[in-house]
């Protein structure tokens, strides 16, 4: 998504991707597993809100 990048913190990315793998592609921050929670989840796609911080705004990652 334009304006967002993968979190530059490699530890966070590793933990979140491990959670995504364990939840079979679903956001680890969400309780339910349905089409709306597949990563990137609908909340991120529609509202630009990545709760787990896998994706951050580009300008935040440059600081």
MDTraj code that builds the backbone (N, CA, C; nanometers):
import mdtraj as md
import numpy as np

residues = "UNK UNK UNK UNK UNK UNK UNK UNK UNK UNK UNK UNK UNK UNK UNK UNK UNK UNK UNK UNK UNK UNK UNK UNK UNK UNK UNK UNK UNK UNK UNK UNK UNK UNK UNK UNK UNK UNK UNK UNK UNK UNK UNK UNK UNK UNK UNK UNK UNK UNK UNK UNK UNK UNK UNK UNK UNK UNK UNK UNK UNK UNK UNK".split()
xyz = np.array([
    [0.0852, -0.1166, 0.0000],
    [0.0000, 0.0000, 0.0000],
    [0.0897, 0.1228, 0.0000],
    [0.0563, 0.2160, -0.0832],
    [0.1361, 0.3370, -0.0975],
    [0.1406, 0.4142, 0.0342],
    [0.2595, 0.4590, 0.0712],
    [0.2769, 0.5361, 0.1939],
    [0.3100, 0.4510, 0.3152],
    [0.3099, 0.3189, 0.2990],
    [0.3413, 0.2273, 0.4089],
    [0.4577, 0.1373, 0.3686],
    [0.5356, 0.0991, 0.4674],
    [0.6480, 0.0082, 0.4457],
    [0.6442, -0.0987, 0.5541],
    [0.7162, -0.2052, 0.5287],
    [0.7331, -0.3085, 0.6302],
    [0.8103, -0.2464, 0.7465],
    [0.7693, -0.2779, 0.8664],
    [0.8339, -0.2228, 0.9851],
    [0.9844, -0.2495, 0.9785],
    [1.0674, -0.1469, 0.9982],
    [1.2117, -0.1670, 0.9920],
    [1.2680, -0.2466, 1.1108],
    [1.1870, -0.2655, 1.2168],
    [1.2302, -0.3420, 1.3330],
    [1.2176, -0.4911, 1.3004],
    [1.3298, -0.5554, 1.2768],
    [1.3309, -0.6950, 1.2329],
    [1.2740, -0.7902, 1.3377],
    [1.2870, -0.7581, 1.4649],
    [1.2309, -0.8439, 1.5704],
    [1.0785, -0.8435, 1.5651],
    [1.0205, -0.7263, 1.5474],
    [0.8742, -0.7162, 1.5373],
    [0.8259, -0.7922, 1.4145],
    [0.8918, -0.7707, 1.3023],
    [0.8527, -0.8386, 1.1780],
    [0.8606, -0.9900, 1.1951],
    [0.9663, -1.0392, 1.2589],
    [0.9811, -1.1837, 1.2789],
    [0.8683, -1.2394, 1.3651],
    [0.8332, -1.1701, 1.4740],
    [0.7259, -1.2168, 1.5628],
    [0.5912, -1.2152, 1.4919],
    [0.5639, -1.1083, 1.4190],
    [0.4348, -1.0967, 1.3511],
    [0.4246, -1.1992, 1.2381],
    [0.5286, -1.2161, 1.1593],
    [0.5217, -1.3142, 1.0506],
    [0.5099, -1.4560, 1.1055],
    [0.5707, -1.4839, 1.2185],
    [0.5541, -1.6150, 1.2826],
    [0.4078, -1.6353, 1.3232],
    [0.3460, -1.5295, 1.3784],
    [0.2049, -1.5364, 1.4159],
    [0.1148, -1.5541, 1.2952],
    [0.1471, -1.4872, 1.1856],
    [0.0694, -1.5015, 1.0619],
    [0.0796, -1.6451, 1.0112],
    [0.1970, -1.7012, 1.0179],
    [0.2168, -1.8399, 0.9749],
    [0.1344, -1.9358, 1.0611],
    [0.1384, -1.9155, 1.1927],
    [0.0631, -2.0036, 1.2839],
    [-0.0874, -1.9911, 1.2635],
    [-0.1330, -1.8709, 1.2242],
    [-0.2767, -1.8508, 1.2021],
    [-0.3146, -1.8683, 1.0555],
    [-0.2290, -1.9361, 0.9808],
    [-0.2570, -1.9717, 0.8417],
    [-0.2874, -1.8503, 0.7547],
    [-0.2092, -1.7438, 0.7707],
    [-0.2224, -1.6251, 0.6867],
    [-0.3088, -1.5149, 0.7437],
    [-0.3671, -1.5391, 0.8597],
    [-0.4541, -1.4386, 0.9216],
    [-0.3752, -1.3514, 1.0184],
    [-0.4224, -1.2305, 1.0359],
    [-0.3581, -1.1347, 1.1261],
    [-0.3531, -1.1930, 1.2675],
    [-0.2361, -1.1949, 1.3300],
    [-0.2253, -1.2505, 1.4651],
    [-0.2914, -1.1628, 1.5712],
    [-0.3242, -1.0397, 1.5365],
    [-0.3881, -0.9483, 1.6319],
    [-0.5397, -0.9661, 1.6374],
    [-0.5931, -1.0457, 1.5480],
    [-0.7385, -1.0655, 1.5406],
    [-0.7760, -1.2006, 1.6000],
    [-0.8866, -1.2045, 1.6701],
    [-0.9326, -1.3285, 1.7317],
    [-0.9924, -1.4221, 1.6272],
    [-1.0788, -1.3672, 1.5431],
    [-1.1459, -1.4514, 1.4443],
    [-1.0573, -1.4741, 1.3221],
    [-1.0878, -1.5800, 1.2500],
    [-1.0184, -1.6129, 1.1256],
    [-1.1230, -1.6212, 1.0156],
    [-1.1306, -1.5153, 0.9356],
    [-1.2215, -1.5137, 0.8217],
    [-1.1573, -1.4302, 0.7107],
    [-1.2318, -1.4067, 0.6043],
    [-1.1767, -1.3335, 0.4902],
    [-1.1305, -1.1923, 0.5261],
    [-1.1882, -1.1328, 0.6296],
    [-1.1516, -0.9954, 0.6661],
    [-1.0218, -0.9878, 0.7454],
    [-0.9727, -1.1012, 0.7935],
    [-0.8520, -1.1001, 0.8760],
    [-0.7294, -1.1569, 0.8051],
    [-0.7431, -1.1915, 0.6774],
    [-0.6256, -1.2351, 0.6022],
    [-0.5306, -1.1169, 0.5881],
    [-0.4037, -1.1396, 0.6123],
    [-0.3038, -1.0331, 0.6091],
    [-0.2711, -0.9960, 0.4651],
    [-0.2750, -0.8700, 0.4300],
    [-0.3123, -0.7571, 0.5127],
    [-0.4628, -0.7541, 0.5351],
    [-0.5011, -0.7338, 0.6590],
    [-0.6431, -0.7403, 0.6969],
    [-0.7226, -0.6230, 0.6383],
    [-0.8530, -0.6382, 0.6363],
    [-0.9408, -0.5351, 0.5821],
    [-0.9259, -0.4028, 0.6556],
    [-0.9041, -0.4064, 0.7870],
    [-0.8883, -0.2823, 0.8631],
    [-0.7690, -0.2023, 0.8105],
    [-0.6608, -0.2708, 0.7789],
    [-0.5442, -0.2020, 0.7241],
    [-0.5719, -0.1515, 0.5827],
    [-0.6295, -0.2354, 0.4992],
    [-0.6555, -0.1985, 0.3605],
    [-0.7530, -0.0806, 0.3523],
    [-0.8583, -0.0839, 0.4329],
    [-0.9620, 0.0194, 0.4246],
    [-0.9318, 0.1424, 0.5093],
    [-0.8735, 0.1228, 0.6275],
    [-0.8558, 0.2339, 0.7226],
    [-0.7100, 0.2694, 0.7497],
    [-0.6187, 0.1988, 0.6857],
    [-0.4744, 0.2217, 0.7051],
    [-0.4357, 0.2072, 0.8516],
    [-0.4916, 0.1054, 0.9162],
    [-0.4677, 0.0812, 1.0580],
    [-0.4103, -0.0590, 1.0757],
    [-0.2786, -0.0675, 1.0921],
    [-0.2134, -0.1968, 1.1139],
    [-0.1874, -0.2102, 1.2640],
    [-0.2766, -0.2800, 1.3314],
    [-0.2713, -0.2937, 1.4769],
    [-0.1425, -0.3616, 1.5220],
    [-0.0993, -0.4622, 1.4497],
    [0.0183, -0.5391, 1.4918],
    [0.1496, -0.4694, 1.4569],
    [0.1435, -0.3611, 1.3809],
    [0.2613, -0.2822, 1.3425],
    [0.3548, -0.3538, 1.2453],
    [0.3007, -0.4484, 1.1680],
    [0.3808, -0.5093, 1.0625],
    [0.4109, -0.4039, 0.9558],
    [0.3115, -0.3213, 0.9269],
    [0.3275, -0.2112, 0.8324],
    [0.3196, -0.0801, 0.9074],
    [0.4087, 0.0119, 0.8751],
    [0.4111, 0.1439, 0.9375],
    [0.4132, 0.2489, 0.8277],
    [0.3710, 0.3702, 0.8622],
    [0.3767, 0.4789, 0.7653],
    [0.5214, 0.5023, 0.7271],
    [0.5413, 0.5327, 0.6026],
    [0.6775, 0.5470, 0.5524],
    [0.7560, 0.6513, 0.6289],
    [0.6983, 0.7648, 0.6592],
    [0.7724, 0.8700, 0.7298],
    [0.8082, 0.8290, 0.8733],
    [0.7270, 0.7436, 0.9376],
    [0.7577, 0.6950, 1.0730],
    [0.8800, 0.6042, 1.0696],
    [0.8962, 0.5300, 0.9627],
    [1.0079, 0.4353, 0.9557],
    [1.1392, 0.5073, 0.9282],
    [1.1323, 0.6304, 0.8800],
    [1.2534, 0.7047, 0.8471],
    [1.3093, 0.7793, 0.9669],
    [1.2334, 0.7899, 1.0746],
    [1.2786, 0.8633, 1.1943],
    [1.3727, 0.7800, 1.2772],
])
top = md.Topology()
chain = top.add_chain()
for i, resn in enumerate(residues, 1):
    res = top.add_residue(resn, chain, resSeq=i)
    for name in ("N", "CA", "C"):
        top.add_atom(name, md.element.get_by_symbol(name[0]), res)
traj = md.Trajectory(xyz[None], top)
